[in-house]
Amino acid sequence: MTAESISEDRQPNWSQDTPTVQEVSEMMRSFGMWDYAVFALMLVSCGFIGIYFGFIKKSSGIAEYLVGGRNMKTLPVSLSLIATFISGTISFVIISKTTD
């Protein structure tokens, strides 16, 4: 056995249907039909939520809106604070890395 035959034997047997890295990279650069469908669905659902809470179920004022009616539980507030902290930290790290 030569070194070439050993390396050929160890390579996986990919089928012709498996896309290459370059093909996957090309597919990721553009939106397909399903991508547009999911994007449109998310856009419409966010629009309906905004219309519902903006026009149908109006809040009683700015103070009520900013504090969430003072009836939020611990878990949603904690998750919001954690997400805010992580987002700010990641943004700071990305900005500091690009300025080096």
MDTraj code that builds the backbone (N, CA, C; nanometers):
import mdtraj as md
import numpy as np

residues = "MET THR ALA GLU SER ILE SER GLU ASP ARG GLN PRO ASN TRP SER GLN ASP THR PRO THR VAL GLN GLU VAL SER GLU MET MET ARG SER PHE GLY MET TRP ASP TYR ALA VAL PHE ALA LEU MET LEU VAL SER CYS GLY PHE ILE GLY ILE TYR PHE GLY PHE ILE LYS LYS SER SER GLY ILE ALA GLU TYR LEU VAL GLY GLY ARG ASN MET LYS THR LEU PRO VAL SER LEU SER LEU ILE ALA THR PHE ILE SER GLY THR ILE SER PHE VAL ILE ILE SER LYS THR THR ASP".split()
xyz = np.array([
    [0.0839, -0.1190, 0.0000],
    [0.0000, 0.0000, 0.0000],
    [0.0874, 0.1239, 0.0000],
    [0.0529, 0.2152, -0.0845],
    [0.1267, 0.3404, -0.0893],
    [0.0547, 0.4446, -0.0060],
    [0.1195, 0.5571, 0.0146],
    [0.0595, 0.6648, 0.0938],
    [-0.0623, 0.7216, 0.0244],
    [-0.0598, 0.7216, -0.1091],
    [-0.1750, 0.7750, -0.1818],
    [-0.2972, 0.6863, -0.1669],
    [-0.2801, 0.5570, -0.1697],
    [-0.3955, 0.4685, -0.1569],
    [-0.4534, 0.4734, -0.0158],
    [-0.3690, 0.4956, 0.0846],
    [-0.4192, 0.5070, 0.2217],
    [-0.5026, 0.6333, 0.2372],
    [-0.4548, 0.7449, 0.1843],
    [-0.5301, 0.8693, 0.1980],
    [-0.6603, 0.8634, 0.1192],
    [-0.6618, 0.7924, 0.0068],
    [-0.7852, 0.7789, -0.0701],
    [-0.8859, 0.6925, 0.0031],
    [-0.8393, 0.5913, 0.0748],
    [-0.9302, 0.5033, 0.1470],
    [-0.9946, 0.5735, 0.2660],
    [-0.9264, 0.6680, 0.3261],
    [-0.9778, 0.7349, 0.4450],
    [-1.0726, 0.8490, 0.4138],
    [-1.0778, 0.8933, 0.2919],
    [-1.1687, 1.0024, 0.2570],
    [-1.3115, 0.9509, 0.2571],
    [-1.4034, 1.0299, 0.3064],
    [-1.5432, 0.9843, 0.3107],
    [-1.5994, 0.9706, 0.1708],
    [-1.6925, 0.8805, 0.1586],
    [-1.7573, 0.8553, 0.0301],
    [-1.8800, 0.9456, 0.0180],
    [-1.8606, 1.0679, -0.0324],
    [-1.9693, 1.1639, -0.0464],
    [-2.0501, 1.1307, -0.1698],
    [-2.1797, 1.1444, -0.1585],
    [-2.2644, 1.1241, -0.2758],
    [-2.2612, 1.2493, -0.3621],
    [-2.3077, 1.2382, -0.4812],
    [-2.3088, 1.3514, -0.5735],
    [-2.4122, 1.4561, -0.5319],
    [-2.5094, 1.4196, -0.4474],
    [-2.6140, 1.5132, -0.4045],
    [-2.5679, 1.6067, -0.2934],
    [-2.4583, 1.5761, -0.2279],
    [-2.4095, 1.6586, -0.1182],
    [-2.3439, 1.7844, -0.1740],
    [-2.3909, 1.9035, -0.1334],
    [-2.3320, 2.0270, -0.1866],
    [-2.1923, 2.0514, -0.1303],
    [-2.1124, 2.1175, -0.2069],
    [-1.9784, 2.1536, -0.1617],
    [-1.9863, 2.2798, -0.0759],
    [-1.8761, 2.3156, -0.0144],
    [-1.8709, 2.4354, 0.0691],
    [-1.8974, 2.5593, -0.0153],
    [-1.8440, 2.5628, -0.1359],
    [-1.8648, 2.6776, -0.2237],
    [-2.0118, 2.6895, -0.2638],
    [-2.0777, 2.5768, -0.2908],
    [-2.2195, 2.5805, -0.3272],
    [-2.3052, 2.6284, -0.2103],
    [-2.2738, 2.5833, -0.0906],
    [-2.3482, 2.6281, 0.0279],
    [-2.3252, 2.7769, 0.0509],
    [-2.2022, 2.8217, 0.0307],
    [-2.1713, 2.9639, 0.0459],
    [-2.2506, 3.0475, -0.0531],
    [-2.2624, 3.0021, -0.1755],
    [-2.3419, 3.0742, -0.2758],
    [-2.4895, 3.0760, -0.2379],
    [-2.5407, 2.9655, -0.1851],
    [-2.6810, 2.9598, -0.1458],
    [-2.7098, 3.0539, -0.0290],
    [-2.6136, 3.0726, 0.0596],
    [-2.6328, 3.1571, 0.1763],
    [-2.6276, 3.3054, 0.1420],
    [-2.5801, 3.3409, 0.0244],
    [-2.5682, 3.4813, -0.0139],
    [-2.6966, 3.5399, -0.0694],
    [-2.7960, 3.4589, -0.0959],
    [-2.9201, 3.5112, -0.1533],
    [-3.0402, 3.4478, -0.0843],
    [-3.1514, 3.5198, -0.0866],
    [-3.2756, 3.4708, -0.0292],
    [-3.3432, 3.3768, -0.1277],
    [-3.3972, 3.2685, -0.0767],
    [-3.4782, 3.1780, -0.1562],
    [-3.6253, 3.2045, -0.1287],
    [-3.7102, 3.1214, -0.1863],
    [-3.8543, 3.1390, -0.1703],
    [-3.8952, 3.1254, -0.0233],
    [-3.8420, 3.0250, 0.0469],
    [-3.8786, 3.0033, 0.1860],
    [-3.8274, 3.1152, 0.2754],
    [-3.7128, 3.1695, 0.2426],
    [-3.6597, 3.2812, 0.3206],
    [-3.7515, 3.4025, 0.3104],
    [-3.7961, 3.4332, 0.1887],
    [-3.8893, 3.5444, 0.1699],
    [-4.0223, 3.5179, 0.2397],
    [-4.0689, 3.3925, 0.2375],
    [-4.1958, 3.3595, 0.3027],
    [-4.1866, 3.3797, 0.4537],
    [-4.0783, 3.3329, 0.5151],
    [-4.0613, 3.3494, 0.6598],
    [-4.0449, 3.4968, 0.6938],
    [-3.9668, 3.5700, 0.6140],
    [-3.9474, 3.7130, 0.6375],
    [-4.0804, 3.7878, 0.6290],
    [-4.1607, 3.7577, 0.5277],
    [-4.2909, 3.8245, 0.5125],
    [-4.3847, 3.7894, 0.6274],
    [-4.3838, 3.6630, 0.6694],
    [-4.4687, 3.6213, 0.7807],
    [-4.4303, 3.6941, 0.9096],
    [-4.3007, 3.7051, 0.9368],
    [-4.2548, 3.7763, 1.0559],
    [-4.2902, 3.9252, 1.0479],
    [-4.2743, 3.9847, 0.9302],
    [-4.3055, 4.1261, 0.9124],
    [-4.4541, 4.1527, 0.9335],
    [-4.5392, 4.0681, 0.8774],
    [-4.6844, 4.0855, 0.8918],
    [-4.7269, 4.0627, 1.0367],
    [-4.6710, 3.9591, 1.1020],
    [-4.7102, 3.9335, 1.2409],
    [-4.6663, 4.0473, 1.3330],
    [-4.5473, 4.1006, 1.3120],
    [-4.5029, 4.2158, 1.3923],
    [-4.5910, 4.3378, 1.3653],
    [-4.6318, 4.3559, 1.2410],
    [-4.7220, 4.4661, 1.2067],
    [-4.8563, 4.4532, 1.2772],
    [-4.9115, 4.3307, 1.2785],
    [-5.0392, 4.3099, 1.3469],
    [-5.0269, 4.3335, 1.4974],
    [-4.9173, 4.2907, 1.5565],
    [-4.8972, 4.3145, 1.6999],
    [-4.8888, 4.4644, 1.7265],
    [-4.8163, 4.5366, 1.6420],
    [-4.8064, 4.6817, 1.6583],
    [-4.9394, 4.7513, 1.6417],
    [-5.0180, 4.7106, 1.5422],
    [-5.1508, 4.7695, 1.5202],
    [-5.2426, 4.7396, 1.6385],
    [-5.2373, 4.6161, 1.6881],
    [-5.3236, 4.5785, 1.7999],
    [-5.2935, 4.6622, 1.9241],
    [-5.1665, 4.6673, 1.9622],
    [-5.1322, 4.7406, 2.0834],
    [-5.1264, 4.8916, 2.0614],
    [-5.1152, 4.9373, 1.9372],
    [-5.1085, 5.0804, 1.9111],
    [-5.2438, 5.1453, 1.8924],
    [-5.3374, 5.0731, 1.8317],
    [-5.4668, 5.1335, 1.8001],
    [-5.5832, 5.0688, 1.8728],
    [-5.5812, 4.9401, 1.8929],
    [-5.6961, 4.8715, 1.9518],
    [-5.6874, 4.8713, 2.1048],
    [-5.5764, 4.8261, 2.1596],
    [-5.5596, 4.8205, 2.3048],
    [-5.4604, 4.9284, 2.3454],
    [-5.5098, 5.0476, 2.3609],
    [-5.4226, 5.1600, 2.3935],
    [-5.3839, 5.1571, 2.5407],
    [-5.2614, 5.1994, 2.5678],
    [-5.2173, 5.2079, 2.7068],
    [-5.2712, 5.3367, 2.7675],
    [-5.2646, 5.3427, 2.8993],
    [-5.3232, 5.4582, 2.9670],
    [-5.2271, 5.5761, 2.9789],
    [-5.1044, 5.5621, 2.9325],
    [-5.0113, 5.6735, 2.9368],
    [-4.8677, 5.6290, 2.9215],
    [-4.7809, 5.7285, 2.9139],
    [-4.6391, 5.6983, 2.8936],
    [-4.5811, 5.6291, 3.0166],
    [-4.6170, 5.6740, 3.1346],
    [-4.5653, 5.6121, 3.2566],
    [-4.6087, 5.4659, 3.2657],
    [-4.7306, 5.4379, 3.2278],
    [-4.7810, 5.3008, 3.2274],
    [-4.7036, 5.2160, 3.1269],
    [-4.6731, 5.2718, 3.0124],
    [-4.6002, 5.2004, 2.9074],
    [-4.4565, 5.1705, 2.9501],
    [-4.3894, 5.2665, 3.0090],
    [-4.2479, 5.2509, 3.0436],
    [-4.2239, 5.1510, 3.1558],
    [-4.3142, 5.1365, 3.2470],
    [-4.2948, 5.0438, 3.3586],
    [-4.3758, 4.9154, 3.3415],
    [-4.4428, 4.8973, 3.2305],
    [-4.5163, 4.7741, 3.2050],
    [-4.6323, 4.7508, 3.2991],
    [-4.6932, 4.8563, 3.3454],
    [-4.8071, 4.8430, 3.4347],
    [-4.7687, 4.8003, 3.5757],
    [-4.6421, 4.7949, 3.6038],
    [-4.5881, 4.7551, 3.7335],
    [-4.6388, 4.6179, 3.7778],
    [-4.6630, 4.5306, 3.6827],
    [-4.7087, 4.3965, 3.7193],
    [-4.6296, 4.2872, 3.6473],
    [-4.5071, 4.3180, 3.6070],
    [-4.4243, 4.2171, 3.5419],
    [-4.3595, 4.1281, 3.6466],
    [-4.3475, 4.0014, 3.6131],
    [-4.2867, 3.9047, 3.7040],
    [-4.1349, 3.9128, 3.6961],
    [-4.0676, 3.8381, 3.7811],
    [-3.9225, 3.8414, 3.7917],
    [-3.8537, 3.7837, 3.6680],
    [-3.9044, 3.6738, 3.6146],
    [-3.8384, 3.6068, 3.5021],
    [-3.8278, 3.6944, 3.3768],
    [-3.9370, 3.7579, 3.3285],
    [-3.9213, 3.8411, 3.2095],
    [-3.8284, 3.9603, 3.2300],
    [-3.8321, 4.0183, 3.3485],
    [-3.7438, 4.1317, 3.3770],
    [-3.5990, 4.0847, 3.3808],
    [-3.5740, 3.9705, 3.4429],
    [-3.4379, 3.9165, 3.4495],
    [-3.3847, 3.8840, 3.3106],
    [-3.4658, 3.8183, 3.2279],
    [-3.4229, 3.7844, 3.0921],
    [-3.3958, 3.9092, 3.0094],
    [-3.4767, 4.0106, 3.0273],
    [-3.4552, 4.1358, 2.9554],
    [-3.3247, 4.2021, 2.9969],
    [-3.2972, 4.2040, 3.1271],
    [-3.1724, 4.2628, 3.1746],
    [-3.0501, 4.1850, 3.1273],
    [-3.0586, 4.0523, 3.1276],
    [-2.9472, 3.9698, 3.0796],
    [-2.9234, 3.9926, 2.9315],
    [-3.0309, 3.9958, 2.8513],
    [-3.0170, 4.0178, 2.7076],
    [-2.9581, 4.1557, 2.6787],
    [-2.9989, 4.2552, 2.7545],
    [-2.9445, 4.3893, 2.7365],
    [-2.7963, 4.3940, 2.7697],
    [-2.7572, 4.3292, 2.8790],
    [-2.6171, 4.3264, 2.9186],
    [-2.5316, 4.2546, 2.8151],
    [-2.5778, 4.1369, 2.7690],
    [-2.5018, 4.0602, 2.6702],
    [-2.4914, 4.1373, 2.5391],
    [-2.5998, 4.1989, 2.4959],
    [-2.5981, 4.2748, 2.3712],
    [-2.5015, 4.3916, 2.3796],
    [-2.5033, 4.4637, 2.4895],
    [-2.4108, 4.5755, 2.5061],
    [-2.2670, 4.5305, 2.5121],
    [-2.2422, 4.4191, 2.5806],
    [-2.1062, 4.3671, 2.5908],
    [-2.0539, 4.3226, 2.4552],
    [-2.1358, 4.2499, 2.3809],
    [-2.0939, 4.2024, 2.2490],
    [-2.0704, 4.3199, 2.1555],
    [-2.1572, 4.4193, 2.1597],
    [-2.1382, 4.5371, 2.0751],
    [-2.0078, 4.6077, 2.1093],
    [-1.9780, 4.6199, 2.2381],
    [-1.8536, 4.6842, 2.2802],
    [-1.7321, 4.6056, 2.2312],
    [-1.7374, 4.4731, 2.2426],
    [-1.6249, 4.3886, 2.1997],
    [-1.6047, 4.3991, 2.0499],
    [-1.7126, 4.3965, 1.9724],
    [-1.7017, 4.4039, 1.8266],
    [-1.6435, 4.5390, 1.7855],
    [-1.6910, 4.6459, 1.8471],
    [-1.6406, 4.7794, 1.8120],
    [-1.4933, 4.7931, 1.8514],
    [-1.4569, 4.7406, 1.9676],
    [-1.3171, 4.7524, 2.0105],
    [-1.2257, 4.6667, 1.9248],
    [-1.2730, 4.5548, 1.8735],
    [-1.1902, 4.4684, 1.7880],
    [-1.1685, 4.5338, 1.6511],
    [-1.2691, 4.6026, 1.5998],
    [-1.2553, 4.6627, 1.4664],
    [-1.1691, 4.7872, 1.4695],
    [-1.1529, 4.8495, 1.5838],
    [-1.0704, 4.9697, 1.5904],
    [-0.9239, 4.9399, 1.6188],
    [-0.8914, 4.8144, 1.6475],
    [-0.7506, 4.7785, 1.6730],
    [-0.6663, 4.7837, 1.5495],
])
top = md.Topology()
chain = top.add_chain()
for i, resn in enumerate(residues, 1):
    res = top.add_residue(resn, chain, resSeq=i)
    for name in ("N", "CA", "C"):
        top.add_atom(name, md.element.get_by_symbol(name[0]), res)
traj = md.Trajectory(xyz[None], top)
